[in-house]
Amino acid sequence: MFGEYSKEDGEKLLKLARNVIEHEFDSKVKPEKLEGKQFMQARGVFVTLTLNGELKGCIGLPYPTKKLSDAVVEAAKSAAFSDPRFLPLQKSEFDKVKIEISILTMPQEVKEISEIKVGTDGLICNCVGYSGLLLPQVAREYKWSKLQFLEALCSKAGLPKNAWQDKKFKLWKFQAEIFEEQ
């Protein structure tokens, strides 16, 4: 799956995400339906919004439970208006917000920490009812080591930083094909 989407596919998905968000401000804007089998396949996806270089929202579906076009629609709306870490996107911010879409590979269980490639792999964890996810680009952006990446994942999940050493800690890795507005 990795690398199967063209630049044009990415541009169409970014336009879809932007139109879906804009539709919430202006009902005359109608997101177009995406045609093509590549948009009909079930995929995990995340939509990230940044405003002036700062995170403004990031929500997604880590597992391929919906067709890609539907997953982008859901994630875009949620990132803009339902990320509990941020106030909903305002109409005055819309033109300044930058959209990034990450199409995920199917998560694979990590048996040994040595399997993780920082900057290439994103991580999902679950431990005693707590879970967290970090996209691969987060580790690149912060120039994290593997240990820092694992500790940040634990913190994101609401766990102690060293929880990744617990026998109950479950870990999965995935890769992402990333498209972003210029």
WOMOHU-V233947 format. One record per residue. N is the residue number from 1. PHI is phi in degrees with one decimal (NA if undefined). BURIAL is # if it has 16 or more other C-alpha atoms within 10 Angstrom, else .. Layout:
BEGIN
n = (N:N)
phi = (PHI:PHI)
burial = (BURIAL:BURIAL)
END
This chain:
BEGIN
n = (1:2:3:4:5:6:7:8:9:10:11:12:13:14:15:16:17:18:19:20:21:22:23:24:25:26:27:28:29:30:31:32:33:34:35:36:37:38:39:40:41:42:43:44:45:46:47:48:49:50:51:52:53:54:55:56:57:58:59:60:61:62:63:64:65:66:67:68:69:70:71:72:73:74:75:76:77:78:79:80:81:82:83:84:85:86:87:88:89:90:91:92:93:94:95:96:97:98:99:100:101:102:103:104:105:106:107:108:109:110:111:112:113:114:115:116:117:118:119:120:121:122:123:124:125:126:127:128:129:130:131:132:133:134:135:136:137:138:139:140:141:142:143:144:145:146:147:148:149:150:151:152:153:154:155:156:157:158:159:160:161:162:163:164:165:166:167:168:169:170:171:172:173:174:175:176:177:178:179:180:181:182)
phi = (NA:-60.2:85.3:-89.0:-102.2:-82.3:-58.5:-66.0:-60.0:-60.3:-62.9:-65.2:-67.2:-63.9:-64.4:-59.4:-60.1:-63.2:-65.4:-63.2:-68.3:-61.6:-56.7:-67.2:-95.8:-142.4:-65.8:-74.0:-78.3:-112.6:-62.2:-81.7:-74.4:-90.0:-98.0:121.5:-63.3:-63.6:-90.6:-94.1:-73.6:-69.6:-145.8:-79.3:-153.4:-127.6:-115.3:-115.2:-114.2:-125.9:-130.5:55.5:79.4:-107.4:-58.9:-119.2:176.1:-156.0:-139.6:-165.3:-120.5:-70.0:-113.1:-76.6:-99.8:-138.2:-64.8:-51.4:-61.7:-69.0:-65.1:-65.0:-59.3:-62.8:-67.8:-63.7:-60.6:-66.2:-63.5:-77.2:-125.4:-131.2:-71.5:-65.4:-80.8:-135.3:-68.1:-56.8:-59.0:-98.7:-56.2:-65.5:-93.3:-54.9:-68.0:-95.9:-76.4:-109.0:-109.5:-129.4:-119.1:-115.2:-95.0:-97.2:-78.8:-66.8:-60.5:-120.6:-63.5:-98.7:-91.3:-129.1:-57.6:-63.4:-72.9:-79.5:-108.8:-62.8:94.1:-105.4:-97.4:-95.0:-130.9:-126.7:-128.8:-148.3:-153.9:41.8:87.0:-103.2:-142.0:-154.9:-143.8:-130.0:-71.3:-58.9:-68.8:-65.1:-64.4:-65.1:-59.6:-92.3:55.6:-78.7:-79.7:-60.6:-61.5:-62.4:-64.2:-64.2:-65.1:-65.6:-61.5:-60.6:-60.8:-60.1:-80.5:82.3:-107.4:-59.8:-57.6:-96.1:-60.3:-61.9:-87.6:-70.6:-64.6:-83.9:-74.8:-108.7:-136.1:-130.4:-122.8:-153.0:-116.6:-137.5:-96.1:-112.1:-126.1:-139.2:-69.1:-88.3)
burial = (.:.:.:.:.:.:.:.:#:#:.:#:#:#:#:#:#:#:#:#:#:#:.:.:.:.:.:.:.:.:#:.:.:#:.:.:.:#:#:.:.:#:#:#:#:#:#:#:#:#:#:.:.:.:.:#:#:#:#:#:#:#:.:#:.:#:#:#:#:#:#:#:#:#:#:#:#:#:#:#:#:#:#:.:.:.:.:#:#:.:.:.:.:.:.:.:#:#:#:#:#:#:#:#:#:#:#:.:.:#:.:.:.:.:.:#:.:#:#:#:#:#:#:#:#:#:#:.:.:.:#:#:#:#:#:#:#:.:#:.:.:.:.:#:.:#:.:.:#:#:#:#:#:#:#:#:#:.:#:.:#:.:#:#:.:.:.:.:.:#:#:#:#:#:#:#:#:#:#:#:.:.)
END
